[in-house]
Amino acid sequence: MNFMADAKLYTTIILVLLHTHFAVNVEASCGITNGSHAACPKRFAQDHLLIQMRRAVAGSMQNSCCGSCGVKGFCSPSSGNCYSTKKKDYYQSCESSDDVATPTDCCDKCSGKAYCSPNSGNCYWRKGKDYYKVCDATAVPPGALPKATSNENSIKFMSYNLFGWNAFNVNKWKSGKVLGKIKDWSPTVLGAQEVEKGGCCYEEVAAKVTDATALQHVGGSQFFNSNVLEKLETSWVALVKGYWMSMTRFRHIKTGVEILFFNSHWKHGYGMEQAEIVANAINEKRNKYGNPPTVLVGDTNQFCKGYEQDAIKYLKGETGAAPVIFQDVHEHDYGKSFSDSNNPDCRVDFMLASAGQWALVDSFIDREGMGASGSASDHAPLMGELVPIVDQQSSSY
């Protein structure tokens, strides 16, 4: 329950209690006996009641920790600190008055939808906030990838901005956490960004990644598991003002299926300009190699809700006429992937799969320790385990 709702509730309770309690005390203080009000004017009794109510409500407001929390959703009644997520059961909710808690389970009315807000009671296809409750883990939002029947022959993809200038230079202790996340997920292919130490030392940081994870370095901030995939070809595309996109054509060793993997780091803004460069370059490579299953990952720097921006909508075929259409591997989760003091809740990182060519085993965003003041990178890594959908007549897959 939020601060304003608390005040309203307290007012209602106080009205009832004070009406009965203070009326008796006022009569006693005025010397009223046998129901006679001659010794104490009625107006005095009313004023006394109102004064006590105001004091009680003011006290409840002073005791709330939400007053200084701004857009933060929760606060600690003990420390007074404000938080974006509810990490302790006793934290107080500071949501706006249109997001007031409901007395019933919010999933009760959300049949078919994947999530609901325990604060507002609203139902959602996608997880927009960390505190949303899962109602139906099997629900597939519109536009999502089809579910794979098994993980046989799956490929595990990862996209991660390493926060290189900070985690591998200014605050080197964070690099252990960053590299640990890569090692724990054990991706088949990693598309990284900010593989550097602040304008230098790309090869040094790349070596740290390979040493910690046993992945092979391709170039273009890409790494792969050479036991699962064979590297066939790499290329590079310039975006805007020094930003870039790299490509590797891989062959799946077990099945012989070829895939294209694109890793990108976009300039802030310039959304449609870069989206068109990306789409045209990818379409050219797809046409050259017979339109194989394709994955595009990266930090797009489309602040602050990238999925609402024209660039991502264009790549997903929701606006314009892109030559290649993608599906969001994390269509179910629109929560943050980047956080700092000025931008606490931003989704700028994406993992997109060519439409109709992949089935989803699993996908998630690892937000543990993320943020500029966190224990890892200011970005969260995006993970996706996918199975290529290919022509059975042209492949043993």
C-alpha positions, 0 to 999 in steps of 0.5 A: 500500500502506498503513502497516499493510500495509507493516509486515506486509510488512517483518516477513515480509521481515525474518523471512526475511532476519534468520533467515539473516543474523543466525544467522550473525552470532550464531554468529560473535559467540559463537565458535561453530565447526564447528556447536557451540553450546556457547559460545552458548546458543540463547536468546541467539541467538533474543533477538538475532534478535527485537531486530533484527527489532523495530528494523527494523520500528520503523524502517519505521514511523518512515519512514512518512508516514501516521502523522499523516494521519487520514482523509486517503488519501495522504501525501508521503514527502518532505514528510510532508504528508497529502492527500485525493487522489493528485496525485503518483505517489510519494505513499504510500497511507494507506488502511485495512487493508481497502483494501489494493492488489491485484496485478492490475488491479482492472477485471479482475473488474468486468465491467459496473461503471463503476469500481473501487478500485485499493486494495481491488479492489472494483467500483462503479457510481458514482465515490465517490472521486477515485482510483477507476479507470474500467473502463467509461465506457459503464456506466449505473448503476441509476436513471441517465438514458438516454443521448442519441443526439446533442447536437442541441437539448441544453441545458447546465445548471450549478449553482454555489455562488459562495462569495460572501462569500469569493470576492467579498469577503474573497478577491476574487482567487478570483472570477476562477477562479469566473467563469472556470469559468462562462465555460468551461462556457458553460451555457445555464442557471446556477443559482447560490447565495451570489450576494452579498458577505456579507449584501449586494450581490446585484446587484453580484455578479450584474452581475459574473457577467453581465459575465464570461459574457455570460449574462442575469440572470433573478433568483432567482440564475438566469442564462441564454443569451438566444440559446438560451432565452426567459424566460417567467415567474419565481416564488419559494418560501420554504423554511426560515429564510430559504432559498429556491427560485426558478423560471423557465419557459423556451422553447427558441427553436429548437424551441418546447419549454418547460422549468421550471428550479428553483434552490435553496439549502436550510437546513442540516438540515430535510431532509424538511421542505424536500424536501416544500415543494420537491416540492409547489411544483414539482408545482404549477407542472408541473400548471399548465403541462402537466408540461414537462421540469423540472430542479432544482438547488442546494446542499441543505446535506444533510451530509455524503453527501446521497444517503444522506439521506431528503430526496434519496431522497424526491425520487428516489422511493426513499422516501415518495410525492413528487408528482414524481420526479427522476433524479440527473444525476450518478448515476454520481458520488457524490464530493464537491461541498463541502470544508472543514477540518471536512468534507473529503468532502461531497456536498451539491449536486445536479442533478435531472431529472424522470424520463422527460423527459430524455436525458443527453449528458454530466455531470460535477463540476469539482473543480479548485480547490474547497475552502475553502482552494482557488483557487475556491469551497468548492463544485464546480460541477455540469454537465449537458448534457441533451436534453428528451424530449417528445411528438413529436405536440405538438412539432416537437422 
